[in-house]
Amino acid sequence: MPTVRLNREDCIGCSACAGICPSFWAMNNEDNKTDLKGAEKAQDGWFELEVEERDLECNRQAEDVCPVDVIKVIQ
């Protein structure tokens, strides 16, 4: 199953991902960084979420618009 990963620590909070793919991405008002909805923190500190094939396009667009390259889509 495809996986979306987020290096939240290095997020700059530009909100481009949330704007392009709001069903998976949301800005956190407490620290102004993005959250990957439903993700769990992995041992390496990144957040991970398994997604369906139908959700890849939206998340790839979020990956593409991120100016600091903290989103990875792994198929």
N, C-alpha and C positions, 0 to 999 in steps of 0.2 A: 504494500500500500504506500502511496506517495506520502512524504513527510515535509512539513513546513517547519523551518527553524528560525528562531529569532535570538540575536545577541542583544538583549534588552539593555545591558549595561552601557553599550556604545551608542544607543539610540539618541538622536539629537532632538526628537520630538517635532519634526517638521510636519507630521500628520498626512503626508502624501499617501501612505499605505491605507490609512483609514478613509481617506477621500475616495480612493479608487476601488477599495474592496471592503466596505463597511460590515459585511456579514462575518468577516473573520478578524478585522482589525479595529481597535478603538483606542482613543487617547485616554490616558489615565490622568485625571485632574489633580491627583496628589503630587505627582512628580513630573508631569508633562512629558511622559514617554509613552510609547505605544504598548498596547497589550495584544497578544495573539489569543483571541478568545478560546477558552477551553484547553489551552496548552499547559503542559507540565514541565517543570524545570528538570533538565537532564543533569547528569553528573558533571558535565563539562561547563555548566553554568548557562548554557543556552536553553531556551524554551522550545519544546517540540509538540507538534500536533499532527497526527495522521489524518489525511483528508481523502476524499473520494476523487476519482479521476475527473469527475464533472466540475470539481472545485479548483482544478489546477490553473486554469486560465486566469481567473481572478487573482490568485496568489502569485502567479508569475508576473502579472502586471504590477502588483505591489512590490515584488522583488526588483523589477526593472526601474521603478520610480524612486526607490530609496537612494538618497544621495550619499549615504555613508555605508552602503553595502552590508547591512546587518540582517537582512532577510535572505534565506536560502531555501529554495524549493528542490527537494531531492526526489527523483522518481525511481 
